Amino acid sequence: MLANWGHAWPSIVAAFLASLVECVEALTVVLAVGTVRGWRGALAGSGAALGVLLLIVSLLGPALGRIPLQHLQLAVGALLLLFGMRWLRKAILRSAGLIPLHDEEAAYAKESAALRQALRADRGWDAVAIATAFKITMLEGVEVVFIVIAVGAGGIGLLIPASIGAVAALIVVVVLGVLVHKPLSMIPENTLKFAVGVLLTAFGTFWVGEGIGLAWPGQDWSILALVTGFLTVAHLSVLGCRARAHATSATAQP
């Protein structure tokens, strides 16, 4: 059972946003596979990967209940903190213009060109289409599973709201993909990754504190303070990176 919605809503939001990013990236490749090689292989590969992922969740979910909560929070919190900081670092550098933004349209075009060059059997199942769709769905799906398990490990009953957030993200992306039938380039992916990086970093910090026995002021509501703090530091980091880049560029000019 859920403890209360005040405890559950951060898990839903974090899992939804993080899963939304991964689902968009997977959908871009699946759409390319379906358009170029045919929808039979694309759907078969994605469906097989989703089946494997569901099996992983069904096996790992019950196993979490046999691990002492404090140990689980410390281990998962540390992993989630590192995972969130990696996303946040890339989002900061992209926002500052130091590395290029991820372009779903370009990724779609690149994947389509590669698929067209691959040999295709005249009849039967398209092994290239199935393998490509399976690989990208598994790759992004494993990250979603990790996020759901990590977010759900924060307390008793949080695995369900975390799963709800991930499933909601999947439904949103699939519906949008069916409607627009092209890469979801209208979704500001770097903005999503920025927000997700802040949320996961805040959750990781909170659960590491819980794991070492730290008494957070306001208990779960201290997550909001952590989110605000990390968001402020991230924005200041963007401004600092931009200023440093401009200073370096000005110095390099004759």
Backbone as numpy.savetxt, mean C-alpha at the origin, in Angstrom:
# Nx Ny Nz CAx CAy CAz Cx Cy Cz
-14.54 -9.55 18.51 -15.37 -8.35 18.51 -14.50 -7.10 18.51
-15.05 -6.03 17.98 -14.34 -4.76 18.00 -14.49 -4.12 19.37
-13.36 -3.54 19.85 -13.42 -2.89 21.15 -14.36 -1.69 21.10
-14.11 -0.79 20.15 -14.99 0.35 19.92 -14.56 1.00 18.61
-15.44 1.83 18.05 -15.12 2.44 16.76 -14.03 3.49 16.87
-13.89 4.11 18.05 -12.79 5.04 18.25 -11.45 4.34 18.13
-11.42 3.06 18.47 -10.21 2.25 18.37 -10.05 1.69 16.96
-11.15 1.49 16.26 -11.09 0.78 14.98 -10.89 1.69 13.77
-11.38 2.94 13.82 -11.36 3.75 12.60 -9.96 4.06 12.09
-8.94 4.26 12.96 -7.60 4.48 12.39 -7.11 3.27 11.60
-7.46 2.06 12.05 -7.05 0.85 11.35 -7.71 0.77 9.98
-8.99 1.13 9.92 -9.71 1.10 8.64 -9.10 2.09 7.66
-8.84 3.32 8.12 -8.30 4.35 7.24 -6.90 3.98 6.75
-6.04 3.52 7.66 -4.67 3.16 7.29 -4.66 2.01 6.29
-5.44 0.97 6.55 -5.49 -0.18 5.64 -6.09 0.21 4.29
-7.13 1.07 4.30 -7.77 1.49 3.06 -6.81 2.27 2.17
-6.14 3.27 2.72 -5.26 4.11 1.92 -4.05 3.33 1.40
-3.45 2.52 2.28 -2.29 1.74 1.86 -2.67 0.73 0.78
-3.81 0.06 0.97 -4.26 -0.93 -0.01 -4.66 -0.26 -1.32
-5.19 0.97 -1.24 -5.60 1.68 -2.45 -4.41 1.90 -3.37
-3.27 2.27 -2.81 -2.07 2.49 -3.62 -1.65 1.20 -4.31
-1.59 0.10 -3.55 -1.15 -1.17 -4.11 -2.13 -1.68 -5.17
-3.43 -1.51 -4.93 -4.44 -1.98 -5.89 -4.37 -1.20 -7.19
-4.11 0.10 -7.12 -3.99 0.91 -8.34 -2.81 0.44 -9.17
-1.68 0.16 -8.51 -0.50 -0.31 -9.25 -0.76 -1.67 -9.89
-1.45 -2.56 -9.18 -1.75 -3.87 -9.74 -2.74 -3.75 -10.89
-3.75 -2.90 -10.74 -4.76 -2.75 -11.78 -4.16 -2.23 -13.08
-3.17 -1.35 -12.99 -2.54 -0.81 -14.19 -1.98 -1.92 -15.06
-1.29 -2.88 -14.44 -0.71 -3.98 -15.20 -1.79 -4.95 -15.67
-2.77 -5.25 -14.82 -3.84 -6.18 -15.21 -4.62 -5.62 -16.40
-4.89 -4.31 -16.39 -5.58 -3.69 -17.52 -4.76 -3.81 -18.80
-3.45 -3.62 -18.68 -2.58 -3.76 -19.85 -2.61 -5.19 -20.38
-2.58 -6.15 -19.46 -2.64 -7.56 -19.86 -3.95 -7.87 -20.55
-5.06 -7.42 -19.95 -6.37 -7.70 -20.54 -6.56 -7.05 -21.89
-6.07 -5.82 -22.05 -6.25 -5.10 -23.32 -5.41 -5.70 -24.43
-4.17 -6.08 -24.12 -3.24 -6.54 -25.14 -3.35 -8.04 -25.39
-3.45 -8.84 -24.32 -3.40 -10.29 -24.46 -4.76 -10.97 -24.33
-5.76 -10.26 -23.81 -7.07 -10.86 -23.63 -7.44 -10.97 -22.17
-8.74 -10.84 -21.89 -9.21 -10.79 -20.51 -9.28 -12.16 -19.86
-9.32 -13.21 -20.65 -9.39 -14.56 -20.08 -8.15 -14.85 -19.23
-6.98 -14.62 -19.81 -5.74 -14.86 -19.09 -5.53 -13.89 -17.95
-5.89 -12.62 -18.17 -5.70 -11.60 -17.14 -6.53 -11.92 -15.90
-7.80 -12.25 -16.11 -8.68 -12.56 -14.98 -8.29 -13.87 -14.31
-7.84 -14.85 -15.11 -7.43 -16.13 -14.53 -6.21 -15.94 -13.63
-5.23 -15.20 -14.11 -4.02 -14.97 -13.32 -4.32 -14.20 -12.05
-5.12 -13.14 -12.16 -5.46 -12.34 -10.98 -6.30 -13.14 -9.99
-7.24 -13.92 -10.52 -8.09 -14.74 -9.64 -7.29 -15.79 -8.88
-6.32 -16.43 -9.57 -5.49 -17.42 -8.90 -4.65 -16.78 -7.79
-4.12 -15.58 -8.07 -3.32 -14.88 -7.06 -4.18 -14.49 -5.85
-5.40 -14.02 -6.11 -6.29 -13.66 -5.00 -6.62 -14.89 -4.15
-6.78 -16.04 -4.79 -7.03 -17.27 -4.04 -5.87 -17.63 -3.12
-4.65 -17.49 -3.64 -3.46 -17.78 -2.82 -3.37 -16.80 -1.65
-3.66 -15.52 -1.92 -3.60 -14.50 -0.88 -4.63 -14.76 0.22
-5.84 -15.17 -0.17 -6.86 -15.50 0.82 -6.42 -16.68 1.70
-5.73 -17.64 1.09 -5.23 -18.78 1.84 -4.18 -18.33 2.86
-3.30 -17.40 2.43 -2.27 -16.88 3.33 -2.92 -16.18 4.52
-3.93 -15.34 4.23 -4.61 -14.61 5.31 -5.30 -15.57 6.27
-5.96 -16.61 5.71 -6.67 -17.56 6.56 -5.73 -18.36 7.45
-4.49 -18.56 6.99 -3.51 -19.29 7.79 -2.83 -18.40 8.82
-2.49 -17.18 8.42 -1.76 -16.29 9.31 -2.66 -15.61 10.35
-3.92 -15.33 9.96 -4.82 -14.64 10.86 -4.99 -15.33 12.21
-5.42 -16.61 12.21 -5.58 -17.30 13.50 -4.27 -17.45 14.27
-3.15 -17.54 13.55 -1.86 -17.72 14.23 -1.50 -16.51 15.07
-2.01 -15.33 14.70 -1.70 -14.12 15.47 -2.23 -14.21 16.90
-3.36 -14.90 17.06 -3.96 -14.99 18.39 -3.15 -15.82 19.36
-2.19 -16.63 18.86 -1.39 -17.47 19.74 -0.09 -16.80 20.18
0.15 -15.57 19.66 1.36 -14.83 20.03 0.99 -13.80 21.08
1.77 -13.68 22.15 1.47 -12.64 23.16 1.37 -11.26 22.50
0.32 -10.52 22.84 0.03 -9.26 22.17 1.18 -8.27 22.26
1.83 -8.19 23.42 2.90 -7.22 23.60 4.08 -7.53 22.68
4.42 -8.81 22.55 5.51 -9.19 21.65 5.14 -8.93 20.19
3.89 -9.23 19.87 3.42 -9.02 18.51 3.44 -7.54 18.14
2.99 -6.69 19.07 2.99 -5.25 18.81 4.39 -4.72 18.59
5.34 -5.20 19.37 6.71 -4.73 19.24 7.32 -5.14 17.91
7.14 -6.41 17.54 7.73 -6.91 16.29 7.08 -6.27 15.07
5.74 -6.31 15.05 5.02 -5.76 13.90 5.17 -4.24 13.85
5.18 -3.59 15.02 5.36 -2.14 15.05 6.67 -1.72 14.45
7.75 -2.46 14.76 9.06 -2.14 14.19 9.06 -2.31 12.67
8.46 -3.41 12.19 8.39 -3.63 10.74 7.53 -2.57 10.07
6.40 -2.24 10.69 5.51 -1.25 10.11 6.15 0.13 10.09
6.92 0.43 11.12 7.63 1.70 11.18 8.64 1.82 10.04
9.39 0.77 9.79 10.36 0.77 8.70 9.66 0.85 7.35
8.56 0.11 7.23 7.79 0.10 5.98 7.22 1.49 5.69
6.63 2.13 6.71 6.06 3.46 6.54 7.10 4.50 6.25
8.26 4.41 6.92 9.32 5.39 6.69 9.88 5.28 5.28
9.91 4.07 4.72 10.37 3.90 3.33 9.42 4.59 2.37
8.12 4.40 2.57 7.13 5.07 1.72 7.21 6.58 1.89
7.34 7.02 3.14 7.35 8.46 3.42 8.60 9.11 2.82
9.71 8.44 2.89 10.94 8.99 2.32 10.80 9.23 0.81
10.27 8.22 0.11 10.08 8.37 -1.34 9.07 9.46 -1.66
7.99 9.54 -0.87 6.97 10.56 -1.11 7.54 11.96 -0.89
8.39 12.12 0.13 9.01 13.41 0.39 9.92 13.81 -0.77
10.74 12.88 -1.23 11.67 13.17 -2.32 10.91 13.49 -3.61
9.80 12.78 -3.85 9.00 13.07 -5.04 8.31 14.42 -4.93
7.78 14.74 -3.75 7.13 16.03 -3.55 8.12 17.17 -3.69
9.36 16.93 -3.31 10.39 17.95 -3.42 10.97 18.05 -4.83
10.58 17.12 -5.71 11.07 17.14 -7.08 12.44 16.53 -7.27
12.93 15.79 -6.26 14.27 15.19 -6.35 14.25 13.86 -7.10
13.13 13.17 -7.09 12.96 11.97 -7.92 11.63 12.10 -8.64
11.51 11.51 -9.83 10.28 11.69 -10.62 9.07 11.02 -10.00
7.89 11.60 -10.27 6.64 11.01 -9.81 6.36 9.73 -10.57
5.63 8.81 -9.91 5.24 7.57 -10.57 4.10 7.86 -11.55
4.27 7.45 -12.81 3.31 7.74 -13.86 2.60 6.46 -14.27
1.32 6.33 -13.90 0.57 5.12 -14.25 0.35 4.99 -15.75
0.18 6.10 -16.46 0.02 6.06 -17.91 1.28 5.51 -18.57
2.45 5.97 -18.11 3.71 5.48 -18.67 3.92 4.01 -18.34
3.56 3.61 -17.10 3.69 2.21 -16.72 2.78 1.32 -17.57
1.57 1.82 -17.84 0.62 1.08 -18.68 1.17 0.90 -20.09
1.73 1.98 -20.65 2.28 1.93 -22.01 3.48 0.99 -22.08
4.34 1.05 -21.08 5.53 0.19 -21.05 5.15 -1.28 -20.95
4.19 -1.58 -20.07 3.75 -2.97 -19.91 3.06 -3.48 -21.16
2.26 -2.62 -21.80 1.57 -3.01 -23.03 2.56 -3.34 -24.14
3.60 -2.52 -24.28 4.61 -2.75 -25.32 5.33 -4.08 -25.08
5.66 -4.37 -23.84 6.34 -5.62 -23.52 5.45 -6.83 -23.80
4.17 -6.70 -23.50 3.24 -7.80 -23.74 3.03 -8.06 -25.22
3.03 -7.01 -26.02 2.85 -7.18 -27.47 4.03 -7.92 -28.10
5.20 -7.77 -27.53 6.39 -8.41 -28.08 6.48 -9.89 -27.72
5.78 -10.30 -26.68 5.83 -11.70 -26.25 5.03 -12.57 -27.21
5.54 -13.78 -27.47 4.86 -14.70 -28.36 3.56 -15.17 -27.73
2.57 -15.40 -28.56 1.25 -15.81 -28.07 0.78 -17.06 -28.80
0.30 -18.02 -28.03 -0.23 -19.24 -28.63 -1.54 -18.94 -29.34
-1.81 -19.68 -30.42 -3.03 -19.45 -31.20 -4.27 -19.92 -30.43
-4.11 -20.99 -29.67 -5.26 -21.53 -28.94 -4.87 -21.85 -27.50
-5.89 -22.05 -26.70 -5.65 -22.42 -25.31 -5.39 -21.22 -24.42
-4.90 -21.52 -23.25 -4.63 -20.47 -22.27 -3.36 -19.72 -22.63
-3.38 -18.42 -22.41 -2.23 -17.57 -22.68 -1.34 -17.55 -21.42
-0.25 -18.31 -21.48 0.62 -18.44 -20.31 1.24 -17.10 -19.92
1.58 -16.27 -20.91 2.20 -14.98 -20.61 1.22 -14.08 -19.86
-0.03 -14.04 -20.33 -1.04 -13.21 -19.69 -1.31 -13.67 -18.26
-1.46 -14.99 -18.09 -1.75 -15.54 -16.76 -0.59 -15.26 -15.81
0.64 -15.51 -16.27 1.81 -15.32 -15.41 1.99 -13.85 -15.03
1.78 -12.96 -16.00 1.97 -11.53 -15.72 0.94 -11.01 -14.72
-0.34 -11.38 -14.96 -1.39 -10.94 -14.05 -1.22 -11.55 -12.66
-0.83 -12.83 -12.62 -0.62 -13.50 -11.34 0.52 -12.84 -10.57
1.61 -12.56 -11.26 2.80 -12.00 -10.61 2.51 -10.63 -10.00
1.87 -9.74 -10.77 1.64 -8.38 -10.25 0.61 -8.41 -9.13
-0.41 -9.26 -9.25 -1.43 -9.35 -8.19 -0.83 -9.91 -6.90
0.04 -10.92 -7.04 0.69 -11.49 -5.87 1.65 -10.48 -5.25
2.42 -9.80 -6.09 3.42 -8.85 -5.60 2.77 -7.74 -4.77
1.75 -7.10 -5.36 1.07 -6.02 -4.64 0.18 -6.56 -3.53
-0.39 -7.75 -3.78 -1.29 -8.34 -2.78 -0.57 -8.75 -1.51
0.66 -9.24 -1.63 1.42 -9.62 -0.44 1.67 -8.39 0.43
1.91 -7.24 -0.20 2.09 -6.01 0.58 0.79 -5.63 1.28
-0.34 -5.82 0.59 -1.63 -5.53 1.22 -1.86 -6.46 2.42
-1.55 -7.75 2.23 -1.71 -8.71 3.33 -0.84 -8.32 4.51
0.40 -7.93 4.23 1.28 -7.51 5.31 0.71 -6.30 6.05
0.20 -5.34 5.29 -0.37 -4.13 5.90 -1.58 -4.49 6.76
-2.46 -5.35 6.24 -3.66 -5.73 6.99 -3.28 -6.44 8.29
-2.34 -7.39 8.18 -1.93 -8.13 9.38 -1.23 -7.21 10.37
-0.37 -6.31 9.85 0.35 -5.39 10.73 -0.60 -4.42 11.42
-1.54 -3.85 10.64 -2.51 -2.93 11.23 -3.43 -3.67 12.19
-3.84 -4.87 11.84 -4.73 -5.64 12.68 -4.08 -6.19 13.93
-2.74 -6.18 13.96 -2.04 -6.72 15.12 -1.97 -5.74 16.27
-2.49 -4.54 16.07 -2.39 -3.52 17.11 -3.26 -3.76 18.32
-4.23 -4.63 18.22 -5.09 -4.88 19.37 -6.10 -5.96 19.05
-6.81 -6.40 20.06 -7.80 -7.46 19.89 -8.97 -6.93 19.04
-9.30 -7.67 18.00 -10.44 -7.31 17.16 -10.12 -6.35 16.03
-8.84 -5.90 15.89 -8.53 -4.91 14.85 -8.26 -5.54 13.49
-8.09 -6.86 13.44 -7.87 -7.50 12.15 -9.09 -7.36 11.25
-10.28 -7.36 11.84 -11.50 -7.24 11.04 -11.63 -5.84 10.41
-11.51 -4.75 11.18 -11.59 -3.43 10.54 -10.46 -3.18 9.53
-9.27 -3.71 9.80 -8.18 -3.57 8.84 -8.53 -4.29 7.53
-9.12 -5.48 7.65 -9.55 -6.23 6.46 -10.65 -5.49 5.72
-11.56 -4.86 6.47 -12.63 -4.08 5.84 -12.05 -2.94 5.02
-11.05 -2.26 5.57 -10.41 -1.17 4.83 -9.76 -1.65 3.55
-9.06 -2.81 3.61 -8.39 -3.34 2.43 -9.40 -3.78 1.37
-10.45 -4.47 1.80 -11.47 -4.93 0.85 -12.18 -3.74 0.21
-12.44 -2.69 1.00 -13.08 -1.49 0.45 -12.21 -0.85 -0.61
-10.90 -0.81 -0.38 -9.98 -0.26 -1.38 -10.00 -1.09 -2.66
-10.01 -2.40 -2.52 -10.07 -3.28 -3.68 -11.34 -3.04 -4.49
-12.47 -2.93 -3.80 -13.75 -2.71 -4.48 -13.74 -1.38 -5.21
-13.25 -0.33 -4.55 -13.21 1.00 -5.17 -12.37 0.98 -6.44
-11.19 0.38 -6.37 -10.29 0.36 -7.53 -10.87 -0.48 -8.66
-11.46 -1.63 -8.34 -12.05 -2.49 -9.38 -13.21 -1.77 -10.07
-14.07 -1.13 -9.28 -15.21 -0.41 -9.87 -14.72 0.72 -10.77
-13.75 1.49 -10.30 -13.20 2.57 -11.12 -12.54 2.03 -12.38
-11.83 0.90 -12.23 -11.19 0.30 -13.40 -12.19 -0.15 -14.45
-13.31 -0.73 -14.00 -14.35 -1.16 -14.94 -15.00 0.04 -15.62
-15.20 1.12 -14.86 -15.87 2.30 -15.41 -15.00 3.06 -16.40
-13.75 3.33 -16.02 -12.90 4.15 -16.89 -12.10 3.31 -17.87
-11.85 2.02 -17.50 -11.18 1.07 -18.38 -9.83 1.60 -18.87
-9.11 2.25 -17.99 -7.76 2.73 -18.32 -7.03 2.96 -17.00
-5.72 3.19 -17.05 -4.99 3.42 -15.80 -5.60 4.55 -14.98
-5.61 4.38 -13.68 -6.23 5.37 -12.80 -5.23 6.49 -12.51
-4.81 7.18 -13.58 -3.81 8.24 -13.42 -4.40 9.46 -12.74
-5.74 9.53 -12.63 -6.34 10.68 -11.96 -6.17 10.63 -10.44
-5.82 9.45 -9.92 -5.60 9.34 -8.48 -4.20 9.85 -8.16
-4.06 10.85 -7.30 -2.74 11.39 -6.96 -1.95 10.39 -6.12
-1.24 9.49 -6.77 -0.61 8.39 -6.06 0.42 8.87 -5.04
1.22 9.89 -5.40 2.23 10.34 -4.45 1.59 10.96 -3.20
0.45 11.64 -3.40 -0.26 12.18 -2.24 -0.76 11.05 -1.34
-1.26 9.97 -1.96 -1.69 8.82 -1.19 -0.52 8.19 -0.44
0.61 8.03 -1.13 1.77 7.43 -0.49 2.30 8.32 0.64
2.19 9.62 0.46 2.59 10.56 1.51 1.73 10.32 2.76
0.41 10.27 2.54 -0.51 10.07 3.66 -0.32 8.70 4.29
-0.16 7.67 3.45 0.02 6.32 3.98 1.33 6.21 4.74
2.38 6.83 4.23 3.66 6.80 4.93 3.56 7.41 6.31
2.83 8.52 6.41 2.63 9.17 7.71 1.82 8.26 8.64
0.73 7.69 8.12 -0.11 6.83 8.95 0.63 5.58 9.44
1.33 4.91 8.54 2.02 3.70 8.93 3.17 3.99 9.90
3.85 5.10 9.68 4.92 5.48 10.60 4.35 5.78 11.99
3.20 6.47 12.02 2.56 6.78 13.29 2.10 5.50 13.99
1.47 4.59 13.24 1.02 3.33 13.82 2.22 2.52 14.33
3.28 2.46 13.53 4.46 1.71 13.95 5.05 2.26 15.23
5.15 3.58 15.32 5.69 4.21 16.53 4.80 3.90 17.74
3.48 3.98 17.53 2.54 3.73 18.62 2.68 2.30 19.14
2.77 1.33 18.21 2.80 -0.07 18.64 4.14 -0.47 19.21
5.23 0.15 18.73 6.52 -0.09 19.38 6.46 0.39 20.82
5.85 1.57 21.03 5.68 2.07 22.39 4.83 1.14 23.22
3.74 0.63 22.64 2.90 -0.32 23.36 3.68 -1.59 23.70
4.50 -2.04 22.75 5.26 -3.27 22.95 6.30 -3.16 24.06
6.85 -1.97 24.27 7.86 -1.80 25.32 7.22 -1.32 26.63
5.88 -1.26 26.65 5.18 -0.91 27.88 5.00 0.57 28.13
5.12 1.40 27.07 4.95 2.84 27.23 3.46 3.17 27.41
3.14 4.01 28.38 1.75 4.45 28.60 1.51 5.72 27.81
0.84 5.60 26.66 0.58 6.76 25.81 -0.49 7.65 26.44
-0.29 8.95 26.47 -1.34 9.85 26.98 -2.55 9.84 26.05
-3.73 9.65 26.60 -4.92 9.58 25.77 -5.10 8.23 25.10
-4.21 7.28 25.38 -4.26 5.93 24.81 -4.30 5.98 23.28
-5.34 5.39 22.67 -5.37 5.30 21.20 -5.43 6.67 20.51
-5.97 7.67 21.19 -6.08 8.98 20.57 -4.73 9.65 20.39
-3.71 9.13 21.04 -2.37 9.69 20.84 -1.87 9.43 19.42
-2.52 8.48 18.73 -2.16 8.24 17.33 -2.37 9.51 16.50
-3.43 10.27 16.81 -3.68 11.52 16.09 -2.53 12.51 16.29
-2.01 12.56 17.52 -0.88 13.45 17.78 0.36 12.99 17.02
0.57 11.68 16.95 1.71 11.16 16.20 1.56 11.46 14.71
0.35 11.28 14.18 0.11 11.59 12.77 0.40 13.06 12.49
-0.11 13.94 13.36 0.12 15.38 13.19 1.61 15.70 13.24
2.31 15.09 14.18 3.74 15.35 14.31 4.53 14.89 13.10
4.28 13.66 12.65 5.00 13.14 11.48 4.64 13.91 10.21
3.37 14.32 10.10 2.95 15.09 8.94 3.67 16.44 8.90
3.79 17.08 10.06 4.49 18.36 10.13 5.96 18.21 9.76
6.60 17.20 10.32 8.01 16.95 10.02 8.20 16.63 8.54
7.27 15.86 7.96 7.38 15.50 6.56 7.27 16.74 5.66
6.31 17.62 5.96 6.16 18.83 5.16 7.39 19.73 5.30
7.92 19.85 6.49 9.13 20.63 6.69 10.31 20.01 5.93
10.33 18.69 5.86 11.39 18.00 5.12 11.29 18.29 3.63
10.05 18.34 3.12 9.86 18.68 1.70 10.39 20.08 1.41
10.03 21.04 2.27 10.49 22.41 2.09 12.01 22.50 2.19
12.58 21.74 3.14 14.02 21.74 3.29 14.73 21.14 2.09
14.19 20.04 1.56 14.79 19.41 0.37 14.71 20.33 -0.84
13.58 21.01 -0.99 13.43 21.94 -2.11 14.43 23.09 -2.01
14.55 23.65 -0.79 15.48 24.77 -0.60 16.91 24.33 -0.86
17.25 23.13 -0.40 18.61 22.64 -0.62 18.87 22.38 -2.10
17.86 21.83 -2.79 18.02 21.58 -4.23 18.20 22.89 -5.00
17.42 23.92 -4.64 17.55 25.22 -5.31 18.91 25.84 -5.03
19.40 25.71 -3.78 20.71 26.26 -3.42 21.82 25.56 -4.18
21.72 24.24 -4.30 22.72 23.47 -5.04 22.72 23.84 -6.51
21.49 24.00 -7.08 21.37 24.38 -8.49 21.95 25.77 -8.74
21.70 26.69 -7.82 22.21 28.06 -7.98 23.73 28.09 -7.87
24.28 27.27 -6.98 25.74 27.22 -6.82 26.42 26.61 -8.04
25.74 25.64 -8.65 26.33 24.94 -9.80 26.35 25.80 -11.04
25.44 26.79 -11.12 25.40 27.65 -12.30 26.59 28.60 -12.32
27.19 28.82 -13.52 28.35 29.72 -13.60 27.97 31.18 -13.33
